[in-house]
Amino acid sequence: MPTSLRVVPLLAALSISLLAGGVPAHAGGQAQTAPEWQAAIASPLRTDDDRKADDKRKPAEFLAFAQVKPGMKALDISAGGGSTATLLAAAVGSKGEVWAQNAMENAKLDARKVPNLHSFVAGFDNPLPPHAPALDLITINMSYHDIANTPANRDAMNKRLYDALKPGGKLVIIDNAAKKGSGLSATRTLHRIDEDSVVQEVTRAGFKLDTSSGYLRAPSDPREQPFFEMKGAPDDKFALRFVK
């Protein structure tokens, strides 16, 4: 068989492999799950409550999509119960640091006594920890729509986040998907937000959309109810990664 003909099926097989998600970052799938992420997920720093949400939140895919690496300096905005911040602290390791802004229960988060995890309180107009170094990663996990319901100036917030990152640093936003074209109309009623609106606001601060991921997508969701009223049915979420 001529060499050129033998190359064709090899190229076809390689193309299929690439499309299947073996390499690209936007896939965010199990093929990218490195051993250090599995160790972070199994970390004793995480609580039983953290683990209860793993089937829904898919922490391995999250860490892959956020491109978390040991030694990173990361900030989790609107940290809530601290689940994402604690996972990040386990993933970046002892040489990394994580700051958790506005955890709902700062005392409980501090009680975990994670040496490289620091909780603090700050407004969304300037949600940065004092005296923090330049950051590698900022995450906003299912809270951007809540921030839209506050008086905060999101343009000012996004610009401060941009300035806080190192060149090449990443901003990862995950949220509950509203219907396309709905803008901010569902942020209060359905606790959802239109993906395109988030992209428009964030890129206005200077960020570029690096990629998106479908690892939390649920096409069966009509996006007509709050996620917490769906009685266990899959709810549609988007994942966006921006780069400075």
N, C-alpha and C positions, 0 to 999 in steps of 0.2 A: 504493500500500500504506500502511495507517495506520502512524504513527510507532511505536506500541507493538509492532506486528508486526515492524518492521525491527530493533528493539532486541533481540528474542529471540535471533536467530541470532548477533548480535554478542556477547551475554552468554554464549551457549553456547560460542562459539569461545574467548572469554577463559577460561572455566572449564576447557576442555580444555588450553589453554596452561599454566595454573597447575598442573593435575594432572600435566602432562608434565614438570614440574620446572624451568620457566623462571625461577621467582622464589624459592620457599621455601628457607630455609636448610637444612632437614633433608634436602633432596635431595642436596646435596654432590656434584653431578654436573658434567659438562663444561660445561654452560651457564653455570656460575658461575666458570669459570676465567679470572681476570683476567690481563692481560699481565704484571703484576708477579710472579705466581706462576709463569708460564712462564719468566720470567727467573731466578727463584730455582732452579727445577728445572735449568736449563741452567748454573747458576753454576759457575765453575771451582773454587769452594771444595769442591764435592762430588767424591768419588772415584769411580773405576770400580766399586768394590765397592758404593758407595751406589746407583749407577745400575742395577746388576744386579737389584736388588730392586724397581725401580720398577713393573714390570708387576704385581707382586703387591701392593705396598703402596699404589699409586695416590697419589703425592704431591700431584698437583693437587687431587684430591678431599679429601685430608687437610687441605691448607691452606685450602680453601674451608670445610670443615666446622668447622675450628678458628677460622675467622674471623680469620685472621692479617692484620695490617696493619703497614705500615712504622712504625717507631718504638716498637713494643711492647717491653715487658720480659717475658720468658718464661722458664720453668723446665721442663726436661725431667727427669723423675724416672726413675732407673734407666736411664741413657742408653745402656748397652750399648756398641756400637761407635761411637756418635756420629752415626749417620746422620740420625736425627730432629733432633737438636740442630743439626747443621750446616745442614740444610734450613731450620730455623727462623731460624738466624742469617742465612742468605742472604735470607730473606723479610722479616725485620724491618728489614734494611738497616743502614747505618752509624749511624743515629740510634737504633736499637734495641739491645737486649742480650739475650743468652741465657746461662743457666747450665745446665750439664750435671752432674747428680748421679750419682756412682758409675758413670762410664763404665768399661767393663772395661779399657780401655787408655788411661788418662789421658795418658800420655806421648805416645802416637800421636795422640790428639785434640789435645793442645797443639802437636804438631809441625805441624799444619795451619796454625798461625799465623793463625787467624781473629781479627781484633782485637776483635770484639764477642761472642766465645764464650769462656766461662770454665768450666773443669772444676773440680770439687771433690769431696771425699769426706765423706759424712755418713751417720749411721744413719737408718733409715726412721722411727723415732719422731719425729725432728726433721730432715727432709731438706732444710732450707732453707740457702741460701748465707749466709755471714756478711755483714752490712752491706748486704744487697740492698734496693733500694727496693720499694715496693708493686708487685705484679706484675699484669700484664694477663691472662696466660695461663699455665696449668700443663698439661703433657701427661704421660700415663703410657701409653706405647705398647707393648702386649703384655707388660707386666710386673706388672700387679696380681696375677695368679695366683701369680707368683713371690714377691711380697711376702707373700702369704698363707701361704707355706711357711716364712717366717722367724718368729722369736719377736717381731717388732715388734708394737707395739700400733697396729693400723690406725685405731682410733677417735682416738687421739692424733695420728697422722699426718694423717688427714683434717681434723681440727680445725685443725692448724697450717697446712695448705694453705689452708683457708678463710680463716684470719686473715691469711695472706700476700697474698691477692688484694685488689685494689681493689674497691669496690662495683661490681657489674656484671661483674667479672672472670670468666673461664671456666676450668673444669677439663675437659679432654678425656681420656677413657679409652677405649682400644681394646684388645680382648683376644680370645683364642681362646674360642669359645662352647662351653660344656658343655650337656648336655641340661637342659631347663627343669625346675626343681624339684630339681636335683642339689646345689644349694648349693655347698659347698667340697669336696665329696667327690672331685672329679677334678683338683684343683689340682696334686697331686703325681704322680699316676699318668698322667694324660692331658695335663697342662699346659693345662688348660681351666678355665673358671670360669663359673658360672651368672650370666647377665646380671642377673637380679632380685636376686641376693645383692649384687652390686656397687652397684646402685641403693639398696638398703636401707642398706648401710654408709655410703655417701657422703652420702646425704640426712640421716642421723643427725647429721652434723657441721654441718648448717645449709644445705647446698647444696640447690638446687632443680634437678630434671631439666629442662633447657631443651628438648632434643630428642635424637632418635637418628637414625642414618642406616643405610641398607642397602647402602652402596657396597662393603662387603667381605663381604656375605652370600653364602653358598653353600648353597642349600637341598638340594643333592644330598649334602651331607656328613652321614653318620649320627651324627657326633660321638661315635664309639666308639674313636678312635685319637688319639694325639698328632699334631699337625699335621705334625711332621717325619717321620712314618712313613707318610704318605699317598701317597708315590711320585708326586708331581706332581698328584694329584687336588685340586680346589679344596677348601679348608678354610674353615669358617664362622667369621667374626669379627663382633663387634658393635662399634659406635662410639657412645659416649654423650657428650653435652655437658651439663655442669652449669654453673649460674650462681650467683654469690654475690649 
